[in-house]
């Protein structure tokens, strides 16, 4: 028998469970009730052809299902995130998930798009973990902007066009080893309000529709 308010989430890599886990802990900030969740990691990452089949066993325990993918590396880059989401929703329904309790979220281009490169939390993380260029604390913001510019510049929301490359270059610049724990650290500290990234706001909308706060 399925557990009420339990969601099965298929993710492409190890960063997503840590980030989404931290986000779901802050249910009041999201405007949702407490939600139990299972994360299932897709061994084929973003290019898996039959993602929904990996969630079929979860129908015994979970009431809802969500597939999360990065657009980059999916093979759908030219068709776009919306087309891939529709394809994945169709897969979910074909595998037995009701359309009102299943959905797909494609992050464009990848999870680093959710990072706030201009936030104090991001700068503090670099400052606290830096092994190189520690003497540039006061110039941290312009250094970050220079790094983003070197990796393709900014998009219409003032975010990096290539967030993954910008994030990894920032870590290299300050001599910080990349780990999924860095994503968790930031997710536990950043505000969930006033985000301009469509995929993050889409996630919030899905969760609020499925698990609204009880009156």
N, C-alpha and C positions, 0 to 999 in steps of 0.2 A: 504493500500500500504506500502511496506517495505521501510525503510529509508536506503539510500546508506551508506556503511561503518558503519553499526551498527551490533554489535555482541551480541548474547545471550549466556551467560556463566552459565552453571549449576555447582554449587559448593557444597561441602559436609558439610561445616561448616562456622562459622562467620569470621574466620581468612582470608579465601581466598578473599572475596570481598575487604577487606581492603588492602591486599597485592597487588592483581591484579589491584585494582583501582589506587594505587600509581604508579605501574609500567606503566600503560597505560597513566598516566599523563605525563610521560617522553618519549613521543613518538619519539622525535628527537634522544634521546640516543639509543632507540631501532631500529632506522632506519625505522620507519613507519610514516604514516600520522595520523592525529587526528582521533580517532575512538570513536564513541558513543557506549555505552554498557549497557546491562541490566544483572544484576545478579539474578539468580534464585537459591534458596537454596533447596537442596534435604532433605526432612524431615527424610529420611532413611539413610542419610549420605553416607558412602562408600559402603554399601551393597544393595543399591536400585536395584531391578531386572529390572525395566523398566524406566531407566533414560531418554531415548530419548522422551518418552511420555510427560514428564514435559516441554520439549522444543517445542512441537508441536504448542501451541498457539502463540509462538514467531515468527512463520513464517509470520504472518501478518505484523510485524513491523521490523523484523531483516533480514538482508541478509546472515548472517553467524551464525553458532552455534558451540559451543565448550563445551564438557563435561570434567570437571576436577575432578579427583578422587585421593584419596590416595590408594596406594597398600595395606598398612596395614589396616586390617579391612574389606577388600573388599570380602574376601572369595576366591580370586584368587592368594593368595600368592605363592602357589606351582606351578601354571601355569605361573605366571610372568606378568609383566606390559605390554609387547608387545601383549600377548594373550588377555588380558582384553581390551586393546585399540582397537584391531581388532573387538572384540565382540561389543563394544560400537559404533564403526563406522558403523557396520552392522545395529545396532538398529536405528541409525540416518537416514540411507538411507531408511530403511523400513518405517520410519515415515514421509518420504517426503523431507528430506534435501538432496540436491545434494552433491555428494562426494567431488566435488571441493570447496564447501563452508561449509563443516562441518568436524569436527575432534574430537578426544578424546586424552586427556593427562592424563596419570597415573603417579603420583609422587611417587617415590620409596625411602623410605617407606612412607613418609608423608611430609607435607610442611616444617617442621623444617629442612629438608635436604637442603633447600635453604639458611638457616642462615649461616653467616660467623662468626663462633665462635672465630676466631683469629683476627677479625677486630677491629680497634680502636673504631668504632661505637658501637659494641657489648659490649666492655669493658667499654666504657663511660656510656652506659645504665645501666650496673650493678653498676657501681660506683655511679652514680647520684641517683639511686633509692634504694640503699642498706640500710637496717635497721639493718643488722648484719654484723660483720666482716669488718666494714668500715676501720679498721686500716690496712687491708691487701692490700691497693691500689697498692703498689709497687710489690706485689707478685700475682697480678691478673691473669696474663697469666699462670703461673704454677698451680694456683688453678683451672682454667678452664681446663687445660690439665689433672689434677688429677681427676676432676669430669668426664670428658669424658672417661678416663681409667676405672673408677669405673662402668661405664654404658656400658661396652663392648669394648671400645677402638676405633681405627680408621680404616677407610676403605682405599682402594687403592689411593684415592684422598686426603688423610689426613683429611677427614671429619669424624664425629662420626658415628659409625655403627648404633647406636640407637639415632638419633638426638632429637627426642621428649623427651625421657627419660633424655638425657643429658641437654636439655634446662630446663626442669622442675626441675631437680636436682640443676642446677645453680641458679634458682630463689629461691628454698628452702634454699640453702646454704647462700644466701645473704638476705633472708627475704623479697623477693619481691613477691607481689601478681600477679598471672598469669592473663593476660587479652589479648584480641585480639588486643588492642591498642599497645601493645609492638611490635607485628609483623608489624603493620602499621608504627610505629616509625622507625624501622630498614629499612623497604622497602623504605621509603622516603629519606634515607640517604646513603645506600650502593650503590656502583658503580654497574652498569649493565654490565660492561665489564669484560672479562676474567674469567667468571664463569666456573667451571669445572663440574658442575652437569648436567648430560645429560637431565633430564626432564626440567630444566630451559632453556637450549639451544634449546630444542625441542619447547618449547613455543615461544621463539623468532623467530625461523624458521617458525612456523605456521603463526604468525602475519606478518612477513616480506613477506611471500608468498601471503597472502590475502590483505595486506594494504601497499604496497611499497610506499616509498616517491615519490611524483610526481616530474618529471624532470623539 
